[in-house]
Amino acid sequence: MKTVLITGTSSGYGRETALHFHSQGWNVIATMRTPRPGLLPESDRLRVVELDVTRPESVAAVFGAEGPIDVLVNNAGVPSISVFEGTPMARVREVFETNTFGVMAMTQAVLPQFRERGSGVVVNVTSSVVLGHMPLSAVYKASKMAIEGFTASLALELATFGVQAKTVEPGACLTTNFAARATNGGSLDTLVPAPYAAFAKKTMDDFTGQDVFTKESDVAETVWRAVHDTTGQLRFPAGPDAVLLAQAK
C-alpha cells in the first residue's frame, strides 16, 4: 500500500486531495499548521500531523517520524491579492517563505529516500496565474513562477534516479477562502493605494464574477493523474479555466 504526504490539508485543495487519495486506498499523511479535530475522517490509513513548512525543525521532525513515503504533494501555500505598490515587503517575504522556500525545503528533505529507493514523485501545486497575465497577483505569481522553474530543472536532475517532479496548476476556485486569506485577513482596500482603486475593484469584480472556474475536486483528481502519469508530462492544469489558459498559451 502506497503512502502520500500532503501539505496544507486543513481546507480547500489539500483537504480534497487527502480525501481523494484515501478513497483510492492509499495511506495518507495529512499535514497542517494547526491540526483541528473533525477536518478529516478518522481512519487507520489517515494520519493528521502538525507541520509548518517554514520551520526547518518542523520539516525535519515530520520526515524523522513518519517513515518512508511514495509521493510528496506540496500544496501548502499563502495566497496574496494586492497592488504591488501597496504591499509591505514583510508580506512579500511571508508569501515566499511558504510558497517558494517551504516547497523547496520539503522537497529537499524527501529526496534522499526517493533517490536511494529509485522511485518517488514530487507534485508541486502552483496556480493558473503562471499561465496568463493577471493583475493584483504580482507577488503571488512570482512565488509560484519560481516553483515552476524550480520543478522543471529538478525533474531533469531526478530523472536518472527514476524519481519524478511535476506541477499542478489550479484555476480560480471560488468556493474556497482564497480571497480572505489573500488579503491577510484584512480588506483589499488597505493594500490598494487610492490611484489604483477603480482598477482593483474592476479586477476583483471580474474575478469573482467568472462563470468558468475550478472545483476542489478538479485539483484532487489532477494531482492523482499527475502522480500516475507515465508520459513525462511536466505541467498539469487543473480545472476548466486553467485548461483554457494553458491551451491559449
Secondary structure, 3 states (H helix, E strand, C coil): CCEEEECCCCCHHHHHHHHHHHHCCCEEEEEECCCCCCCCCCECCEEEEECCCCCHHHHHHHHHHHCCCCEEEECCCCCCCCCHHHCCHHHHHHHHHHHHHHHHHHHHHHHHHHHHHCCCEEEEECCHHHHCCCCCCHHHHHHHHHHHHHHHHHHHHHHHHCCEEEEEEECCCCCCCHHHHHCCCCCHHHHCCHHHHHHHHHHHHHHHCCCCCCCHHHHHHHHHHHHHCCCCCCEEEECHHHHHHHHHC
